[in-house]
Amino acid sequence: MGETIPRPTREGNLFMRCGIALANWSERWFPDALVFAMCAIVIVFVAGLLLGSSVGDLAEDFGEGFWKLIPFTMQMVMIIIGGYVVANSPPVARVIRWLATVPGTPRGAVAFVALISTATSLVSWGFSLVFSALLVREIVQRVRGIDYRAAGAAAYLGVGSVWGLGLSSSAALMMATPGSVPPELLRISGWIPLTETIFAWQSMLTALLLIIVSVSIAYLSAPAGPHVKSAEALGVKVEPRSPTEKRSTPGEWLEYSGILTVLVCLIGFAYLGKTLLTKGFRTALDLNTYNFLFIMTGLLLHWRPRSFLRAVSGSVPATAGVLIQFPFYSGVFGIVTRSPISQQVAHFFVRISNHDTYPLLITIYSAVLGMFVPSGGSKWLIEAPYVLQAAIEHRVNLGWVVQIYNTAEALPNLVNPFWMLPLLGLLGLRARQLVGFTALQLAVNLPLVLLLMWLLAYSLPYKPPAVF
């Protein structure tokens, strides 16, 4: 007997009906995350052939690019580990348990998770993923009748909407740190301070509006009644966090003592303080500093080395998708940057756009490219040379171009499962179980982002590049 296909529902509001319909469709037809990476390789390979590259050259570009982003891959892995150990520390775990007592209804719980996810993503997208996932696991043990899929999708909204407008924005941090900007790019645009990107009032207004809309859609689209799928119905066993085991031998006393933790954290935080004083906040705030801060903070919050290592071990499965899929996307990066694709796209942008239409064009392009290269930092390296050069020719504010990129590149995250991987590992779900609800968010957020990126561009004057 074939699998039963759920019938469309006529109950509830429009957003609920759309969310349920999309969820049912995606659970049946949506492919695994790795398939997206493989499709991206085939598409850019074919594009390179159409632009005149040979099969041999493109294969070489793919192979040479495969390992080019290993340092960045490890930075992303450390973001996941750092976010996990902080979110899973005893003090933060108590905060999560307290937050889980706030919502009293299933629909309110989904909206609450969406709010926490988007708000925390402005601090760190890695922390947001882990913190929100652990919050969902705690809430479903307290609030009966909550749809586990909708709650999981709500936990992902920070990475799918506003994370790039916050403090962990790879592109903004890179452009604000002259030492992190590749020399070829620095000669084009110079460095762009954070006051012209994530701290611009236009950027903060965009983040606020996206949070309000995302939380509202999460609330309205949450299934109710017979359409709810609980964690148990999806085969997920959610259990309370088990306590750390006790010391069993005298030789383990340092593993359960805070002496080494204090000494190491004093050294680590002294380094962070010196870095901030000597380099300044804007220069020192990069991915390595962020990761170092979260690792040191996580170690301090866990206090005992054994507890810290236990949390690290728990975070490792969530990094598996990043470790294996990033090299494939790095291969896409290699084909795009080493073949004529990058140069041809730059000329194309200049030909078809002007000062007024350029923000709209870049919004659409960044969102589309994000389906093939879902990486804030490495994707920006692909786009930045021709995107910023074209912006200079059209006299568009360069800081706003960075924020257009940051806002637009988050949109495809809502349907591309790449960044879902850590969340899925923690929740015990598959991408197809969340995408129906996140696709609805994309349908609403896309026109809003297009309008904001185009309209707010008029409020920012053009500034010549601060070239070194």
C-alpha positions, -999 to +999 in steps of 0.1 A: +000+000+000+014+034-009+021+062+015-009+083+025-007+119+013-021+143+039-051+162+025-050+200+025-067+216+054-094+243+053-091+250+090-073+280+106-060+312+090-044+316+056-008+314+070-016+282+089-031+265+059-001+276+037+024+264+064+007+230+067+005+226+029+041+235+024+052+213+053+034+183+039+049+189+004+084+194+017+084+163+039+075+143+008+097+159-019+125+179-003+160+164-009+189+160+016+212+189+022+242+174+004+221+172-028+220+210-029+258+213-028+261+187-056+235+205-077+254+238-072+286+222-085+268+209-116+251+242-123+283+264-120+302+238-140+278+240-169+278+278-166+316+278-170+313+256-201+288+280-216+312+309-210+340+292-229+360+273-202+372+238-210+361+207-190+397+202-179+401+238-166+368+237-147+377+203-132+410+218-121+392+249-107+369+226-086+398+205-073+420+234-065+392+252-048+380+222-028+405+228+001+408+266-002+383+274+026+396+249+052+406+277+077+371+293+073+355+258+076+373+254+110+361+289+120+326+278+113+330+246+133+344+265+162+314+289+161+291+258+165+313+244+193+317+277+210+280+285+208+271+250+221+294+250+251+281+284+262+244+275+256+249+241+273+267+254+304+249+251+337+242+289+342+229+293+306+210+260+309+192+275+339+183+305+318+169+282+291+148+263+317+135+297+330+127+309+295+109+277+287+084+286+315+074+319+298+051+307+270+018+291+280+003+281+247+016+261+218+013+289+193+027+314+218+057+290+223+065+289+186+064+328+184+085+330+216+112+307+201+112+328+169+117+360+190+146+344+209+162+330+178+161+363+159+173+384+189+202+361+198+213+358+162+222+395+163+248+386+188+261+353+173+244+331+147+262+301+161+250+307+196+215+315+183+212+281+166+223+261+196+205+282+222+172+282+203+175+244+196+180+237+233+151+261+242+128+241+219+138+208+235+130+223+269+097+239+258+083+207+243+087+190+276+065+217+292+040+229+266+017+201+253+003+204+218+032+222+203+042+213+167+078+202+168+084+211+132+071+247+136+091+251+168+122+239+150+116+262+121+112+291+145+145+283+161+161+286+127+147+321+118+176+340+131+199+325+106+173+329+079+165+366+085+187+390+105+219+373+116+239+392+089+227+425+104+243+417+137+277+414+154+287+381+138+283+394+102+312+379+083+311+405+055+308+435+078+335+423+102+358+415+073+353+449+056+359+467+089+393+449+094+419+460+069+441+431+077+413+406+069+404+422+035+423+406+006+447+432-010+429+430-043+396+439-027+412+466-004+424+484-035+389+486-048+368+496-018+391+503+011+379+494+046+343+501+056+338+508+094+310+491+113+293+525+118+285+524+081+272+488+081+256+470+111+255+502+132+238+524+106+202+532+116+190+519+083+204+485+091+189+485+126+155+495+113+157+466+087+165+442+115+136+453+137+111+451+109+123+416+098+121+404+134+085+417+138+074+401+106+092+368+112+078+364+147+043+372+134+044+347+106+057+320+130+028+326+153+001+327+126+014+296+107+019+273+137-004+242+132-032+235+157-055+207+165-052+174+145-025+189+123+001+191+151+030+168+149+047+164+182+083+153+188+070+118+197+050+116+165+081+124+146+101+097+164+122+121+184+129+113+220+134+145+240+149+139+274+161+162+302+199+170+304+217+144+325+240+156+353+277+154+350+291+121+364+310+123+397+347+118+401+356+081+404+394+081+410+418+105+429+437+111+396+406+129+382+406+157+408+419+183+384+392+174+359+366+183+385+384+214+399+381+250+388+418+258+394+430+253+359+399+269+345+406+301+364+442+302+353+435+296+317+406+320+315+427+347+332+453+343+304+426+342+277+407+372+289+439+391+294+447+385+257+412+396+247+416+428+267+450+436+253+437+430+218+408+453+222+430+480+237+457+478+211+436+472+180+404+489+189+369+474+190+362+476+152+396+461+142+396+434+169+361+422+163+366+394+138+357+357+136+388+345+155+382+369+183+345+359+185+354+322+186+381+328+212+356+348+234+330+320+232+354+292+240+368+311+270+334+321+282+321+285+278+351+271+297+345+296+325+307+289+327+313+252+328+340+257+355+350+221+356+372+208+327+352+175+326+319+194+322+335+215+294+348+185+275+314+168+279+298+197+262+324+198+234+317+161+228+280+168+226+286+195+200+307+175+176+279+156+159+263+190+150+295+199+131+295+169+108+274+185+080+297+216+080+329+195+079+318+174+049+298+200+029+320+231+032+347+216+009+320+210-018+309+246-016+345+256-016+348+238-049+319+259-062+339+289-049+369+278-069+349+274-102+332+308-098+364+328-089+389+310-112+367+308-143+354+337-164+321+336-144+331+363-119+344+388-145+314+382-168+290+388-140+307+421-131+304+435-166+268+423-168+259+442-136+273+474-149+255+471-183+220+464-170+218+486-139+220+523-128+221+542-095+184+536-088+181+500-098+214+487-085+202+480-049+174+459-062+197+440-086+222+432-059+195+420-035+181+395-061+216+384-072+229+378-036+198+358-027+201+336-058+238+330-054+232+321-018+214+290-030+247+278-044+273+292-020+255+294+014+284+310+033+284+346+046+322+350+045+333+329+015+303+340-006+312+377+001+347+370-012+331+358-044+308+388-049+327+417-033+352+425-061+326+431-088+297+441-066+317+469-049+334+480-082+300+483-099+286+502-068+315+527-071+307+532-108+270+538-100+279+559-069+259+537-044+269+539-007+294+510-002+284+504+035+248+499+023+259+475-004+275+454+023+242+454+042+222+446+011+244+416+008+240+407+045+202+410+043+197+392+010+221+364+015+202+352+046+170+347+026+180+315+008+190+300+041+153+296+047+151+269+020+187+258+016+193+233+044+231+239+047+229+261+078+201+240+093+226+211+099+237+220+134+201+227+145+188+195+128+215+175+147+204+189+180+167+185+174+169+151+157+150+163+126+156+164+089+155+195+067+124+184+049+105+186+081+112+223+086+114+237+051+077+240+046+074+266+074+106+284+065+096+286+028+065+305+039+088+329+058+108+334+026+076+342+006+068+370+030+103+383+037+115+385+001+092+414-010+098+432+023+136+430+018+134+442-018+114+472-007+137+481+022+169+477+003+157+499-025+140+525-004+166+530+023+194+533-003+181+568-010+188+579+026+225+572+023+249+594+004+278+580-017+312+582+000+344+576-019+364+545-009+389+549+020+416+532+000+449+525+016 
